Amino acid sequence: MKSFGFACLFFLGFALLESAVLSNILILPAVPDFILLCSLYFSLNNGRLFGACSGFASGLFLDFFCAAPFGYNCLLRTIFGYVAGLFSKTLNINGMFFPFILGAFSTLFKAFVLWLIAVFYPNVNVSYSIFSISFGFELLLNSVLAPFVFKFLNIFKNGILLDLEKVR
């Protein structure tokens, strides 16, 4: 429970940063998705259930702060957290290169899930094209910033990671 509370605090802080500060910088064609990177980190370290629950919580914060239809980000982030949690404890997230690759793949997976949601819900307007400059910029930012976000979250590792012996 403590680790989920810490995760929610990080999601709230990054949601405020993305929606209140970074989205108002006019020279940025896209905003880095820090919440996606945090969700990736939490899911890779804590598993599918934690990934899905924390993904839902992060989507809830984003739905409150953004103009997307309510539940849109919850669905996206829950799917993402669960799928990322499938690779829990199997991928090496230390160093710089592998988190860079994970940041790129997570952004591409986000684009795929957004496209999939748009197929099943055609009334939801998704202005997210993988062939746009803003997507390329977001892909680049998420890839470059992923190692730094992972290193930052490693500082709080004792509060974030589940103690599996206590859960059992």
C-alpha positions in Angstrom: 0.0 0.0 0.0 2.9 2.3 0.8 4.4 1.8 -2.6 1.1 2.5 -4.4 0.8 5.8 -2.4 4.3 6.8 -3.4 3.5 6.0 -7.1 0.4 8.1 -6.9 2.4 11.0 -5.5 4.8 10.8 -8.4 1.9 10.6 -10.9 0.3 13.6 -9.3 3.5 15.6 -9.4 4.3 14.7 -13.0 0.7 15.2 -14.1 0.8 18.7 -12.7 4.2 19.3 -14.3 3.0 18.1 -17.7 -0.4 19.8 -17.7 0.4 23.1 -16.0 4.0 23.8 -16.9 5.3 21.9 -19.9 2.1 22.2 -22.0 2.3 26.0 -21.8 5.8 26.2 -23.3 5.0 27.2 -26.8 8.3 26.2 -28.4 7.8 22.5 -27.6 5.9 20.7 -30.4 5.1 17.9 -27.9 5.4 17.3 -24.1 7.4 14.4 -22.8 5.2 11.8 -21.2 6.9 11.5 -17.8 3.8 9.6 -16.5 4.3 6.9 -19.1 7.9 6.5 -18.1 7.0 6.3 -14.4 4.3 3.8 -15.1 6.9 1.8 -17.1 9.3 1.8 -14.2 6.7 0.8 -11.6 5.3 -2.0 -13.8 8.7 -3.4 -14.7 9.7 -3.5 -11.0 6.4 -4.5 -9.4 4.5 -6.7 -11.9 1.2 -6.8 -13.8 -1.3 -6.1 -11.0 0.6 -3.1 -9.7 1.2 -1.9 -13.2 -2.5 -2.1 -14.1 -3.6 -0.4 -10.9 -0.9 2.3 -11.0 -1.7 2.8 -14.7 -5.4 3.3 -13.9 -4.5 5.8 -11.2 -2.1 7.8 -13.5 -4.8 7.8 -16.2 -7.3 9.1 -13.6 -5.0 12.0 -12.8 -4.5 12.8 -16.5 -8.3 12.6 -17.2 -8.8 15.2 -14.5 -6.1 17.5 -15.8 -6.6 17.1 -19.5 -9.4 17.7 -22.0 -9.7 14.0 -23.0 -12.9 12.2 -22.5 -13.2 10.8 -19.0 -11.8 7.2 -18.9 -9.7 7.6 -22.1 -6.4 7.8 -20.3 -7.5 5.3 -17.6 -8.0 2.7 -20.3 -4.8 3.5 -22.1 -2.6 3.6 -19.0 -4.2 0.4 -17.5 -3.5 -1.6 -20.7 0.0 -0.1 -20.8 0.7 -0.9 -17.1 -0.5 -4.5 -17.4 1.5 -5.2 -20.6 4.7 -3.6 -19.2 4.2 -5.6 -16.0 4.4 -8.8 -18.0 8.1 -8.1 -18.3 8.5 -7.6 -14.6 11.9 -8.6 -13.2 13.0 -9.9 -16.7 14.5 -6.8 -18.2 17.6 -4.9 -17.1 16.5 -1.3 -16.5 19.9 -0.2 -15.3 22.3 1.8 -17.4 21.5 4.2 -20.2 21.0 2.2 -23.3 18.2 -0.2 -22.3 16.0 2.4 -20.7 16.5 4.5 -23.9 15.1 1.6 -25.9 12.3 1.0 -23.4 11.3 4.6 -23.6 11.1 4.4 -27.4 9.1 1.1 -27.4 6.7 2.4 -24.7 6.0 5.5 -26.8 5.4 3.3 -29.9 3.2 1.0 -27.9 1.2 4.0 -26.6 0.6 5.1 -30.2 -0.6 1.6 -31.1 -3.0 1.4 -28.2 -4.3 4.9 -29.0 -4.9 3.7 -32.6 -6.6 0.5 -31.3 -8.9 2.6 -29.0 -9.8 4.8 -32.0 -10.7 1.7 -34.1 -13.1 0.5 -31.4 -14.4 3.9 -30.5 -14.6 6.0 -33.7 -16.4 8.9 -32.0 -13.3 9.6 -29.9 -11.2 12.1 -31.8 -7.6 11.0 -31.6 -5.3 13.6 -33.1 -2.2 11.4 -32.6 -0.4 10.4 -35.8 2.9 8.6 -35.8 3.8 10.5 -39.0 3.6 13.9 -37.3 6.5 16.0 -36.1 5.0 16.2 -32.6 5.0 12.4 -32.3 8.6 12.2 -33.5 9.5 14.9 -30.9 7.7 13.0 -28.1 9.4 9.8 -29.2 12.8 11.4 -29.0 12.1 13.1 -25.7 10.7 10.0 -24.0 13.7 7.9 -25.3 16.3 10.4 -24.1 14.6 11.2 -20.8 13.8 7.5 -19.8 17.3 6.7 -18.4 17.2 9.9 -16.3 13.6 9.2 -15.0 14.6 5.7 -14.1 17.7 7.0 -12.3 15.6 9.5 -10.4 13.0 6.9 -9.4 15.9 4.6 -8.2 16.6 7.2 -5.5 13.2 6.4 -4.0 13.5 2.6 -4.6 12.8 1.6 -1.0 9.4 3.4 -1.0 8.4 2.5 -4.5 9.2 -1.2 -4.9 6.9 -3.8 -3.4 8.4 -6.1 -0.8 7.2 -9.4 -2.1 7.9 -11.3 1.1 5.4 -9.1 2.9 2.8 -9.6 0.2 2.9 -13.4 0.5 
